[in-house]
Amino acid sequence: MTTIAIVGAGRGLGQATARRFGREGFSVALISRTQENVDSLAAELEGVGITAGGYAANVRDPQALRAALDAAAADLGPIEVLQYSPVPAKEFMKPVLETTAEDLVGPVEQSVYGPVTAIQHVLPGLRELGRGTILLINGGSAVRPSGGVAGTSVAFAGESAYGQMLHEALAPEGIHVAQLIIPRGIGGGEPDHEPDALADRIWALHRDRGAYRTFVGDEPA
């Protein structure tokens, strides 16, 4: 059995993705900052017959993130799919004219250093398997910068560029890198933005191995 590691797991999209991949036979590693939260999510999955474990790590702490990924692989099986989808903190979303260099540290640590750390750490295992998928989940500001959320706009742009380069570099090795852009956030009354619908899209990105970037709903102009 192989594992999907969901970095930034929560009760919405993270848990929906966990259920979707669990139904396909994956074990599930749930990674977020609070052990109590991921333990609760893992227990829910175990209750419906999905092998799961919770691991605490702040994505802005590279050592802790690597340790969580190592523990997950040791407990649950080799990581075949990595989903990187932590929710940006509110303080990352200041207007551009109020955003200082210091204000960019947190967003860049979370959305650039974090995914680079996680991806580089799981990559040797994916190469050993001879297959794998890396999934980057972002909001609309990743491709259409918004002056109202300057920190995430800057950092998501960096994450997007890194993912695009990886998509091209790793395709010959059978490792697929995909980005899902979710404009307007999760939920909000739009059926295709609900967690279960998004989880189906994420499963399809892994299964179908198409283009790098996919949009939920209409692609922004």
C-alpha positions in Angstrom: 0.0 0.0 0.0 1.2 3.5 -0.8 0.4 6.7 0.9 -0.9 10.2 0.1 0.6 12.8 2.3 -1.7 15.8 2.7 0.3 18.8 4.0 -2.0 21.4 5.5 -4.7 18.8 6.2 -8.0 20.2 7.7 -11.6 19.3 8.0 -12.7 20.6 4.6 -10.7 19.9 1.5 -8.0 17.9 3.2 -10.4 15.4 4.7 -12.4 15.2 1.5 -9.2 14.4 -0.4 -8.2 11.9 2.2 -11.6 10.1 1.8 -11.3 10.1 -1.9 -7.8 8.6 -2.1 -8.6 6.3 0.8 -11.5 4.8 -1.3 -8.9 4.1 -4.0 -6.8 2.0 -1.6 -4.3 4.7 -0.4 -3.2 5.0 3.1 -3.4 8.7 4.3 -0.9 10.8 6.2 -2.5 14.0 7.6 0.1 16.8 8.3 -0.7 20.1 10.0 0.4 22.1 13.0 -1.7 20.6 15.7 -1.4 17.0 16.7 -4.9 16.9 18.3 -6.5 18.0 15.1 -4.8 15.5 12.8 -5.4 12.7 15.3 -9.1 13.5 15.2 -9.1 13.5 11.4 -7.2 10.2 11.3 -9.6 8.6 13.7 -12.6 9.6 11.5 -10.9 8.0 8.5 -10.0 4.8 10.4 -13.6 4.6 11.4 -14.6 4.1 7.8 -11.9 1.6 7.1 -9.2 3.9 5.7 -5.6 3.5 7.1 -4.5 6.9 8.3 -2.2 8.7 10.7 -1.8 12.2 11.9 1.6 14.0 12.1 2.2 17.5 13.6 4.5 19.9 11.7 4.6 23.6 10.9 5.4 24.0 7.2 7.6 26.9 8.1 9.8 24.6 10.1 11.8 22.5 7.5 13.2 20.0 10.1 9.7 19.3 11.5 8.2 18.9 8.1 10.9 16.4 7.0 10.4 14.5 10.2 6.7 14.3 9.7 7.1 13.0 6.2 9.6 10.4 7.3 7.3 9.2 10.1 4.4 8.9 7.7 6.3 6.8 5.2 7.6 4.6 8.0 4.2 4.1 9.5 2.0 3.9 6.5 4.0 3.0 3.5 5.9 4.8 0.8 4.6 8.2 -0.3 3.3 8.1 -3.8 1.2 11.3 -3.8 2.1 14.6 -2.0 -0.6 17.3 -1.7 0.6 20.7 -0.5 -2.3 22.8 0.5 -1.9 24.7 3.8 -4.2 27.7 4.2 -2.5 31.1 4.3 -2.6 33.0 7.5 -4.7 36.1 7.7 -1.6 38.3 8.3 -0.3 37.2 4.9 -3.1 39.1 3.2 -2.3 42.8 3.7 -2.8 45.4 0.9 0.2 45.8 -1.3 1.0 49.4 -0.2 1.0 48.2 3.5 3.2 45.2 2.8 6.8 45.4 3.9 9.7 43.1 3.2 9.3 41.7 6.6 5.6 40.9 5.9 6.7 38.7 3.0 8.8 36.4 5.2 5.9 34.3 6.4 4.2 33.8 3.0 7.4 32.9 1.3 8.3 30.4 4.1 4.9 28.8 3.7 4.4 28.8 0.0 7.9 28.6 -1.4 10.3 27.2 1.2 7.6 24.8 2.5 6.8 23.1 -0.8 10.4 23.0 -1.9 11.3 21.3 1.4 8.5 18.7 1.1 9.0 17.9 -2.5 12.7 17.6 -2.4 12.3 15.3 0.7 9.8 12.9 -1.0 11.4 13.0 -4.4 13.9 10.1 -3.8 11.1 7.9 -2.7 9.0 8.7 -5.8 12.0 7.9 -8.0 12.4 4.6 -6.2 8.7 3.8 -6.8 9.1 4.9 -10.4 5.9 7.0 -10.3 4.2 9.6 -8.2 2.2 12.8 -8.2 2.8 16.2 -6.6 -0.3 18.3 -6.2 -0.2 22.1 -5.4 -3.5 23.6 -4.4 -3.7 27.4 -4.7 -6.2 30.3 -4.8 -6.8 32.5 -7.8 -4.1 35.0 -6.7 -1.5 32.4 -7.8 -2.2 33.4 -11.4 -3.9 36.7 -11.1 -2.2 38.8 -8.4 -4.5 40.8 -6.1 -3.3 44.0 -4.4 -5.5 43.2 -1.5 -3.6 40.0 -0.6 -0.1 41.0 -1.5 1.8 38.4 0.6 0.0 35.4 -0.8 0.0 36.8 -4.4 3.8 37.1 -4.3 4.4 33.7 -2.6 1.8 31.8 -4.6 3.5 33.1 -7.8 6.8 31.7 -6.6 5.1 28.3 -5.8 3.4 28.3 -9.2 6.7 28.9 -11.0 8.5 26.2 -9.1 5.7 23.7 -9.8 5.7 24.5 -13.5 9.5 23.9 -13.7 9.1 20.6 -11.8 6.3 19.5 -14.1 8.6 19.8 -17.1 11.6 18.4 -15.4 10.0 15.3 -13.8 7.6 14.2 -16.5 10.3 12.0 -18.2 10.7 10.2 -14.9 7.0 9.3 -14.7 6.4 11.8 -11.8 3.5 14.2 -12.5 3.3 17.7 -11.0 -0.1 19.4 -11.1 -1.5 22.7 -9.8 -5.2 23.2 -9.0 -6.4 26.8 -8.9 -9.5 27.4 -6.9 -10.7 31.0 -7.5 -13.0 32.5 -4.9 -12.1 29.9 -2.3 -13.7 26.7 -1.2 -17.5 26.4 -0.8 -19.5 29.6 -1.1 -22.5 27.9 -2.7 -20.7 26.9 -5.9 -21.2 23.1 -6.4 -17.8 22.7 -8.1 -16.1 24.5 -5.2 -17.4 22.1 -2.5 -14.8 19.9 -0.8 -16.1 16.6 -2.2 -16.2 18.0 -5.8 -12.7 19.4 -5.4 -11.5 16.1 -4.1 -12.8 14.4 -7.2 -10.9 16.9 -9.3 -7.7 16.3 -7.3 -8.1 12.5 -7.8 -8.5 13.1 -11.6 -5.3 15.1 -11.7 -3.5 12.2 -10.2 -5.2 9.6 -12.4 -5.2 11.4 -15.7 -1.8 13.1 -15.5 -2.6 16.0 -17.9 -1.4 19.6 -18.1 0.3 21.3 -15.2 -2.4 23.9 -14.3 -6.1 23.3 -13.9 -8.8 25.8 -12.9 -12.0 25.2 -11.0 -14.7 27.0 -12.9 -13.9 29.6 -15.5 -10.3 30.3 -16.2 -9.5 34.0 -15.3 -8.9 36.4 -18.1 
